[in-house]
Each structure stands twice: as structure tokens, then as C-alpha cells.
């Protein structure tokens, strides 16, 4: 199911023994554009810290109730590796974090989830034998994590000029991939928003806060308009990809059996 990041911000987080807080933002990697951590404000029971929750711990997202269920206890979260709020997420921290929870690492193989061609859902993780599949021969990649808060507002450049800025992100809460960036073009075409897939991004200048897309302004202007009331249905996605003459992610992306 597709969900907007800003819609999910503020969702309650229900652990195995009660509410732990609310969603603050998300961290994603800059290679696969996949969510790696949900950042939670933890309230009074965990004063002074934000908790990082891996998608591996997420059981379900309930849009109607505005809550996310996770399969961790408060003690597990309290005893997890500590990260200062003012420090970036380092590889050393992640190795300790993944080791603590026993999760398979995502940076050790060619796929968006490491050695696995698909996301291992909560219901499948009881069979840990599948976590021991050997990774295809590829060196671990050097990733950097980015904040959805920080990247919101980045300028979007087409091949022939700037077209707008990043307003939000659309996440697939089955695979936790970022499927689209919501681009606000109001400075060029008043009131119009469009969707752009990370797969269509040519490069990102993190220093200059700019995203470069290998599409012309006219092509983007004529794409199907996105509104807050738009239904992100497969029909809409097919129309969008058809406009850009691009194959949909659902065609070649492995899925769990």
C-alpha cells in the first residue's frame, strides 16, 4: 500500500506492551531509496531519546486508526544501542543495532535488502533459515542515510531548468521503498503537483540540495497531475509510467513467495 510520509508523521507506535510514542520522520539510504529507520519520539517513558525502529520490526500500518504496530517490547528498545540525537547514523552503530536485534543487514548484497531480493516481512521472519541464504558475490556498498525532513525542500532540476521542489515522499509500506517524490511546481505552473520516481533521477547534489532528473520541463508539465485527493491506484501508476514511457517497478521487482 502506498502512503505519504507527511501523512504517517504523527502515527502512534504500538509495541508489544503499550504505546511507545509517535512517528517523527524517516531515514532512507541514498542508493536504493529505501526506508531504513523510522524515527520515533518516545515521550516520558524514554526521556531524552529518539528511538530508531527498523522496518523489520513493523507488523502493520493502520491508516484508519493512524497507528503502526511493532513486534518489540519497551525493554528491547530501551536496551538497544544508543545513538545521540545530534550524531549521524554510522556504520558502526548499524552493525551494533542489527547485531542486537539479529536482523539481516541491508548493505551486504546487490538488492535493496542486501542478500535478499525482497523484504522479509514480519510474518516470515520466524523462519530464520531463510536469513542464512548466501549473498551473491558483491562488495558491501557504502551507503549514507538521509532524513525525509532534510530532503523535503530540495530543488528539482529538469534537463532544461528548475521545475520545483520536493514536498513529500510516497512510501510502499510493503517493501518500504520510496516509490515517488511529490514535486510542487507552484512557482512555474501554479497549483500543480507531480510525481517522479527515484528511478528517474539522474543524480543528487546533497551539498547543494538539488535533485537532477533526466526529463524535460515540458514532459514533466504534461504528466498526470497529482493532488492530495488523488488515489494512488495501480491504474494511476500505469498512466504515469506510460506518460514517461517507463516500465513500472512492479514488473521487474522480486516479491516474496
Secondary structure as UniProt FT lines:
FT   STRAND          2..4
FT   HELIX           5..8
FT   TURN            9..10
FT   STRAND          12..15
FT   TURN            16..17
FT   STRAND          18..29
FT   TURN            30..32
FT   STRAND          34..41
FT   HELIX           43..46
FT   TURN            47..48
FT   STRAND          50..53
FT   HELIX           55..57
FT   STRAND          58..62
FT   TURN            63..66
FT   STRAND          67..70
FT   HELIX           74..78
FT   TURN            85..86
FT   HELIX           91..101
FT   STRAND          113..114
FT   HELIX           122..124
FT   TURN            125..126
FT   HELIX           128..132
FT   STRAND          145..147
FT   HELIX           148..151
FT   TURN            152..153
FT   STRAND          155..158
FT   TURN            159..160
FT   STRAND          161..172
FT   TURN            173..175
FT   STRAND          177..184
FT   TURN            186..188
FT   TURN            190..191
FT   STRAND          193..196
FT   HELIX           198..200
FT   STRAND          201..205
FT   TURN            206..209
FT   STRAND          210..213
FT   HELIX           217..221
FT   TURN            228..229
FT   HELIX           234..244
FT   HELIX           249..252
//
